[in-house]
């Protein structure tokens, strides 16, 4: 049992640690803040000419975050756009630009910097042809204004796009779509479309699409005929909106729903230790450890008072004899309940005398090891708990609900993760919140596993028989405490209910013989206080 318990919790810890690496992966946009450099701001000015070509000028501010001497600039175009010309320049005293590769589909450039440079401005100019697509019923200007940069996060991107009067005069905000749309804000001002984005993650790109009448694009020699249409644009926009709303909803579900489920499960199916009804039945002859688990500790957990009560009961029945500082065995272990056998084994782990009796050692003695006593007590407690839990005192429907919910919760978390990795651009439309979202997902992962191993007792509820048992014994406890004198059986029950110290302090109601027994139980209690985990 012990190894099984340890393996189970080792597995839970392993899964949480595994989830941490997913958390690191999800938060990669945030970790890019400590990359070799970051792009602090980007100012883009673009102009669409009458030919259908887009002339672009970018001013980018690079800040080196550690002792790094290189930076990069790349442009990768998507069909049907084609690069006609480009140039990348930095100040002469900052370093030099070395071209890595270029083609009609874009370019990659590497910048080598001087040793003392910590910040520099890059000026990039290029001309793109084929940005205007002519479809069946509409024309669209598609411009990906920012490319993913694997080395750094980019902040404060501004775009000002100048359009011909024929287009801008017929343009409304409904004709403009931006991705990622959560971070971008845009407006039409004069003959300019202005756009602002506060940040873009290292793996994200920014794209703007402007639709206008097909008749205007027909006059542009460099426009390209494609299959684009109004319905396709609308479907793409609605799909992106749904994906982001779906992700936001799932994350909201992961945050809010567990607390509601836990709260209402506890309210509907949780434990009821307070019972006000006076209707019950007489049930006196029950073992002390059962009273201890159900009445004193209504989460069905046995403590040391249950063990002390068992020892007292065995003394009352003649199976053992408790004297001053010693315990002798009057009978063999045959024919007695299993939990009493384990209780005897626990006692036998203490100091043995030559006549076979047990000497109760001083709990403060450093010369005696209580490790075996602690181990044997653990075995007794597990066997006694089996008997307690076999009784129909509690209904575990609430625990079943929580177990099923935790499994569903982990499945939903897995679907979210699959959706995030399958729709990376949607996730990256939360640039500044990427770390927060990653923390939420990791916390949810841990919560799902913790819910799966919560103690069943937390979401337990009294059964009708358990309710009557509890009512009767709370009433009987009051009756016992009000007696002027106690029998040994009464004392065993009161010890189980945690009244050992109160009985000892009130000597008028106990005999000298009973007081001797209680003093030995008190010595055992001191040992339990020493070995308590």
C-alpha positions in Angstrom: 0.0 0.0 0.0 2.8 2.4 0.9 4.6 1.9 -2.4 1.4 2.3 -4.4 0.6 5.5 -2.6 4.1 6.9 -3.4 3.9 5.8 -7.1 0.6 7.5 -7.5 1.8 10.9 -6.2 5.1 10.5 -8.1 3.0 10.2 -11.3 1.0 13.3 -10.4 4.2 15.3 -9.8 5.7 13.9 -13.0 2.7 15.2 -15.0 2.9 18.6 -13.4 6.6 18.9 -14.2 5.8 17.8 -17.8 3.1 20.5 -18.0 5.7 23.0 -16.9 7.7 22.4 -20.1 4.5 23.0 -22.1 4.1 26.2 -20.2 7.6 27.2 -21.3 6.8 26.4 -24.9 3.5 28.4 -24.8 5.1 31.4 -23.2 7.9 31.5 -25.8 6.8 35.0 -27.0 7.4 36.3 -23.5 10.8 34.6 -23.2 11.8 36.3 -26.4 12.1 39.5 -24.4 15.4 38.1 -23.2 16.5 37.3 -26.8 19.7 38.8 -28.3 17.8 41.9 -29.3 14.3 43.4 -29.4 12.7 45.7 -32.0 11.4 48.6 -29.9 9.3 50.3 -32.6 8.6 50.1 -36.3 7.2 52.9 -38.5 6.0 51.8 -41.9 4.9 54.2 -44.7 3.4 52.5 -47.8 2.0 53.9 -50.9 -0.1 52.1 -53.6 0.6 53.7 -57.0 -1.7 53.7 -60.1 0.2 50.7 -61.5 -0.8 48.5 -58.5 2.7 48.4 -57.0 3.2 49.0 -53.3 6.2 51.3 -52.3 7.2 50.7 -48.7 9.6 52.4 -46.3 10.3 51.1 -42.8 12.1 52.7 -39.9 12.9 50.1 -37.2 14.6 50.7 -33.8 16.7 47.8 -32.7 17.9 47.5 -29.1 20.5 44.9 -28.1 19.6 43.2 -24.9 22.9 41.5 -24.2 26.4 41.3 -25.7 25.3 40.4 -29.2 26.7 41.7 -32.4 24.2 40.6 -35.0 20.6 41.3 -36.0 18.4 40.3 -38.9 15.8 41.6 -41.4 13.7 39.4 -43.5 10.8 39.7 -46.0 9.0 36.6 -47.2 6.1 37.3 -49.6 3.1 35.1 -50.2 1.5 34.4 -53.6 0.9 36.4 -55.8 3.2 39.2 -54.4 6.6 39.6 -56.0 9.6 41.6 -54.8 10.8 44.1 -57.4 13.5 45.9 -55.5 14.8 46.5 -52.0 17.5 48.1 -49.8 18.4 47.7 -46.2 20.6 50.4 -44.6 21.9 51.2 -41.1 24.2 54.1 -40.0 27.8 53.7 -41.0 29.1 54.0 -37.5 26.7 51.2 -36.3 28.0 48.4 -38.6 27.2 47.0 -42.0 24.5 44.9 -43.8 25.5 41.6 -45.4 23.0 40.2 -47.8 22.2 36.5 -47.1 19.8 35.7 -49.9 17.1 37.3 -52.1 14.6 36.3 -54.7 11.3 37.4 -56.1 9.7 35.8 -53.0 11.6 38.1 -50.6 15.0 38.5 -48.9 17.0 37.6 -45.7 19.6 40.1 -44.6 22.1 39.8 -41.7 23.4 42.9 -39.9 26.8 42.9 -38.2 27.3 45.6 -35.6 30.2 47.4 -34.0 31.2 46.4 -30.5 30.0 49.5 -28.7 26.6 49.7 -30.4 23.6 49.0 -28.1 20.9 50.6 -30.3 20.5 51.5 -33.9 17.9 52.4 -36.5 17.4 50.4 -39.7 15.9 51.9 -42.8 14.4 49.4 -45.2 12.8 50.2 -48.6 11.2 47.8 -51.0 8.7 47.7 -53.8 6.2 44.9 -54.2 4.2 44.0 -57.2 1.1 41.8 -57.3 -0.4 43.0 -54.0 -3.7 43.8 -55.7 -5.8 40.7 -56.5 -8.7 40.9 -58.9 -11.4 38.3 -58.1 -14.8 37.3 -59.4 -16.7 40.2 -57.8 -14.1 42.2 -55.9 -10.5 43.5 -55.8 -8.3 43.1 -52.7 -5.1 44.8 -51.6 -3.2 42.2 -49.5 -0.1 43.3 -47.6 1.7 41.4 -44.9 3.3 44.4 -43.2 5.2 42.4 -40.6 7.2 39.2 -40.8 7.8 36.7 -37.9 11.2 37.4 -36.4 12.6 34.3 -34.6 15.0 36.4 -32.6 12.9 39.0 -30.8 9.4 40.3 -30.0 8.5 43.5 -31.8 6.6 46.4 -30.2 4.8 49.5 -31.3 4.2 48.9 -35.0 2.6 51.8 -36.9 1.5 51.6 -40.5 0.4 54.5 -42.7 -0.8 53.3 -46.2 -1.6 55.9 -48.8 -4.2 54.9 -51.4 -5.3 56.4 -54.7 -8.2 58.8 -54.5 -10.4 56.4 -56.5 -10.0 53.8 -53.8 -10.0 55.9 -50.6 -13.1 57.8 -51.6 -15.2 54.6 -51.6 -13.6 52.9 -48.6 -15.2 52.2 -45.2 -13.9 50.5 -42.2 -15.9 47.4 -43.0 -13.8 47.0 -46.1 -10.6 46.6 -44.0 -9.6 43.5 -42.1 -6.5 43.0 -40.0 -4.8 40.0 -38.6 -4.2 39.7 -35.7 -7.3 41.8 -35.2 -7.3 41.8 -31.4 -4.1 43.8 -31.1 -4.6 46.1 -34.1 -6.6 49.3 -34.3 -7.0 51.2 -37.5 -8.8 54.3 -38.9 -9.2 56.1 -42.2 -7.7 59.6 -42.3 -7.7 61.6 -45.5 -6.1 59.4 -48.2 -4.4 57.3 -45.5 -5.3 54.0 -43.8 -3.5 54.2 -40.4 -2.9 51.2 -38.2 -1.4 50.7 -34.8 -0.2 47.5 -33.0 1.4 47.6 -29.6 3.2 44.3 -30.0 3.7 41.2 -32.2 5.2 37.9 -30.9 8.3 36.5 -32.5 6.3 33.8 -34.3 3.5 36.1 -35.5 2.9 38.2 -38.6 0.8 41.2 -39.3 -1.5 41.4 -42.4 -4.0 43.9 -43.7 -6.5 43.4 -46.4 -8.4 46.2 -48.1 -11.3 45.3 -50.5 -12.5 47.8 -53.2 -14.5 47.6 -56.4 -13.2 45.3 -59.1 -13.6 48.1 -61.8 -10.8 50.2 -60.1 -8.3 47.3 -60.1 -9.0 46.6 -63.8 -7.1 49.9 -64.6 -4.0 48.7 -62.7 -1.5 46.9 -65.1 0.2 45.0 -62.2 -2.9 43.7 -60.6 -3.2 39.9 -60.6 -6.3 37.8 -61.4 -7.2 35.3 -58.7 -10.2 33.4 -57.3 -10.7 35.7 -54.4 -14.3 36.8 -53.7 -16.5 38.6 -51.1 -17.8 35.4 -49.7 -14.3 34.0 -49.3 -13.1 37.1 -47.4 -16.2 37.1 -45.2 -15.8 33.4 -44.4 -12.1 33.9 -43.6 -12.9 36.8 -41.3 -15.7 35.0 -39.6 -13.5 31.9 -39.1 -10.7 34.0 -37.5 -13.3 35.7 -35.3 -14.8 32.3 -34.2 -11.4 30.8 -33.6 -10.3 33.6 -31.3 -13.7 33.7 -29.5 -13.5 30.0 -29.1 -10.1 30.1 -27.6 -11.1 33.0 -25.3 -14.2 31.0 -24.3 -12.2 27.9 -23.5 -9.7 29.8 -21.5 -12.5 31.5 -19.6 -14.1 28.1 -19.0 -10.8 26.8 -17.6 -10.6 29.7 -15.2 -14.2 30.0 -14.0 -15.9 26.7 -14.2 -13.7 24.7 -11.8 -14.5 27.0 -9.0 -18.2 26.9 -9.7 -18.1 23.1 -10.0 -16.1 22.6 -6.8 -18.4 25.1 -4.9 -21.7 23.6 -6.0 -20.5 20.0 -5.7 -19.6 20.7 -2.1 -22.9 22.4 -1.5 -25.0 19.7 -3.2 -23.0 16.6 -2.2 -20.6 17.8 0.5 -20.2 16.5 4.0 -22.8 17.3 6.6 -21.1 17.1 10.1 -23.9 19.1 11.7 -27.2 17.2 12.2 -30.0 18.9 14.1 -32.7 16.2 14.2 -33.3 14.5 17.5 -34.6 11.3 16.0 -32.2 8.4 16.4 -31.7 4.9 17.7 -29.7 3.3 20.5 -26.4 1.9 19.4 -23.9 1.6 22.2 -21.7 -1.5 21.6 -19.5 -0.2 18.8 -15.7 -0.2 18.7 -13.9 3.0 19.8 -12.0 3.4 16.5 -15.3 3.6 14.7 -16.5 6.4 16.9 -13.2 8.1 16.6 -13.4 8.1 12.8 -17.0 9.0 12.3 -18.0 11.1 15.3 -14.8 12.9 16.4 -13.3 13.1 12.8 -16.2 13.2 10.4 -13.9 12.8 7.4 -13.5 9.2 8.4 -9.9 9.6 9.6 -8.7 7.7 12.6 -6.4 9.4 15.0 -4.4 8.2 18.0 -7.5 8.4 20.3 -9.0 5.5 18.3 -6.0 3.4 19.0 -6.0 4.3 22.7 -9.6 3.4 22.9 -8.9 0.0 21.2 -6.2 -0.7 23.8 -8.7 0.2 26.6 -11.3 -2.1 25.1 -8.8 -5.0 24.9 -8.0 -4.4 28.5 -11.7 -4.4 29.5 -12.2 -7.7 27.6 -9.2 -9.4 29.3 -7.1 -9.8 26.1 -4.4 -7.6 27.6 -3.6 -6.3 31.1 -2.5 -2.7 31.6 -0.4 -2.2 34.7 1.9 0.6 35.9 4.2 1.3 32.9 3.7 -2.3 31.5 1.3 -4.1 29.3 1.0 -7.9 29.5 -0.7 -10.2 27.0 -3.4 -12.5 28.5 -4.4 -14.3 25.3 -3.1 -15.3 21.8 -3.9 -13.4 18.7 -6.1 -16.2 17.4 -9.8 -15.5 17.3 -9.6 -11.7 17.7 -10.5 -9.1 15.0 -7.8 -8.2 12.5 -7.5 -4.6 13.6 -6.9 -5.8 17.2 -4.2 -8.1 16.0 -2.5 -5.1 14.4 -3.0 -3.2 17.6 -1.1 -6.0 19.5 1.7 -5.9 16.9 2.0 -2.2 17.4 2.3 -2.6 21.2 4.9 -5.4 20.7 7.1 -3.0 18.8 7.8 -1.2 22.1 10.4 -2.3 24.7 10.0 -6.0 25.7 10.7 -7.3 29.2 12.1 -10.7 29.9 8.7 -12.1 31.0 7.2 -11.1 27.6 5.4 -8.0 28.8 5.7 -4.6 27.2 7.3 -1.7 29.0 5.9 1.7 27.9 9.1 3.7 27.3 9.5 7.4 28.2 8.6 9.4 25.1 11.4 11.9 25.9 14.0 9.2 26.0 16.6 9.6 23.2 17.9 6.0 23.7 14.8 4.4 22.2 13.7 4.4 18.6 10.0 4.7 17.9 10.3 4.0 14.1 9.0 0.5 14.3 6.1 1.6 16.5 5.2 4.3 14.0 5.3 1.8 11.1 3.1 -0.8 12.9 0.7 1.9 14.0 0.3 2.9 10.3 -0.6 -0.7 9.4 -3.2 -0.8 12.2 -4.7 2.4 11.1 -5.0 1.3 7.5 -6.8 -2.0 8.5 -9.1 -0.1 10.8 -9.9 2.4 8.1 -10.9 -0.4 5.8 -13.5 -1.4 8.4 -14.7 2.1 8.8 -15.1 2.8 5.1 -16.9 -0.5 4.5 -19.8 0.9 6.6 -22.5 2.9 4.8 -21.9 6.1 6.7 -21.2 8.4 3.7 -22.4 8.7 0.1 -19.6 9.3 -2.3 -21.6 10.7 -5.2 -19.9 14.1 -4.9 -16.5 12.4 -5.1 -17.6 10.6 -8.2 -18.8 13.9 -9.7 -15.4 15.5 -9.0 -13.5 12.5 -10.4 -15.5 12.6 -13.7 -15.2 16.4 -13.9 -11.5 16.3 -13.4 -11.1 13.8 -16.2 -13.3 15.9 -18.5 -11.4 18.9 -17.4 -8.1 17.4 -18.5 -9.6 16.3 -21.8 -10.8 19.9 -22.4 -7.4 21.2 -21.5 -5.9 18.8 -24.0 -8.3 20.1 -26.7 -7.3 23.7 -25.9 -3.7 22.8 -26.2 -4.3 21.0 -29.5 -6.3 24.1 -30.7 -3.5 26.5 -29.6 -0.8 24.6 -31.4 -3.0 23.9 -34.4 -4.0 27.6 -34.7 -0.7 29.2 -33.6 -1.6 32.5 -35.2 -4.8 32.7 -33.2 -2.9 32.2 -30.0 -0.3 34.7 -31.0 -3.0 37.3 -31.4 -2.7 37.7 -27.6 0.9 39.0 -27.7 1.1 40.9 -24.4 -1.1 38.3 -22.7 0.8 35.3 -23.9 2.6 34.8 -20.6 -0.7 35.2 -18.6 -2.5 32.7 -20.8 0.4 30.3 -20.5 0.3 30.6 -16.7 -3.5 30.0 -16.7 -3.1 26.9 -18.9 -0.3 25.5 -16.7 -2.3 26.2 -13.5 -5.3 24.5 -15.0 -3.2 21.5 -15.9 -2.0 21.2 -12.3 -5.6 21.8 -11.0 -7.0 19.0 -13.2 -4.5 16.5 -11.7 -5.1 17.7 -8.1 -8.9 17.4 -8.5 -8.3 13.8 -9.6 -6.6 12.9 -6.3 -8.5 15.0 -3.9 -9.6 13.0 -0.8 -12.9 11.4 -1.5 -14.2 12.5 2.0 -14.3 16.2 1.1 -17.2 15.6 -1.3 -18.9 13.0 0.8 -22.4 13.2 2.3 -24.2 11.3 5.1 -26.2 8.3 4.2 -29.5 7.8 6.2 -27.8 5.2 8.4 -24.8 7.4 8.8 -26.9 10.3 9.8 -28.7 8.3 12.5 -25.4 6.9 13.7 -24.0 10.4 14.1 -27.2 11.8 15.8 -27.3 9.0 18.3 -23.7 9.2 19.3 -23.6 13.0 19.7 -26.6 12.5 22.0 -24.9 9.6 23.8 -21.7 11.6 24.2 -23.5 14.3 26.1 -25.1 11.7 28.3 -21.8 10.1 29.1 -20.2 13.4 30.0 -23.0 14.2 32.4 -22.6 11.0 34.4 -21.3 11.2 38.0 -19.1 8.1 37.5 -17.9 6.1 34.6 -17.5 2.4 33.9 -14.5 1.2 32.0 -16.6 0.9 28.8 -17.7 4.5 29.2 -14.1 5.6 29.5 -13.2 3.7 26.4 -15.9 5.5 24.4 -14.9 8.9 25.8 -11.2 8.3 25.0 -12.2 7.5 21.4 -14.1 10.9 21.3 -11.0 12.8 22.4 -11.8 13.3 26.1 -8.8 11.6 27.7 -7.3 14.7 29.2 -10.6 16.0 30.5 -11.3 12.7 32.3 -7.8 12.7 33.9 -8.3 16.3 35.1 -11.6 15.4 36.7 -10.5 12.7 39.2 -13.7 12.7 41.3 -15.5 10.6 38.7 -12.9 7.9 38.2 -11.5 5.3 40.6 -7.9 4.8 41.4 -7.7 1.8 39.2 -9.2 3.7 36.3 -6.8 6.6 36.9 -3.9 4.2 36.7 -5.2 2.9 33.3 -5.7 6.5 32.1 -2.1 7.4 33.1 -0.7 4.6 31.0 -2.9 5.7 28.1 -1.5 9.2 28.6 2.0 7.8 28.4 1.1 6.2 25.1 -0.4 9.4 23.9 2.9 11.2 24.5 4.6 8.6 22.2 2.0 9.4 19.5 2.8 13.1 19.9 6.5 12.3 19.3 6.0 10.1 16.2 3.3 12.2 14.7 4.2 13.1 11.0 
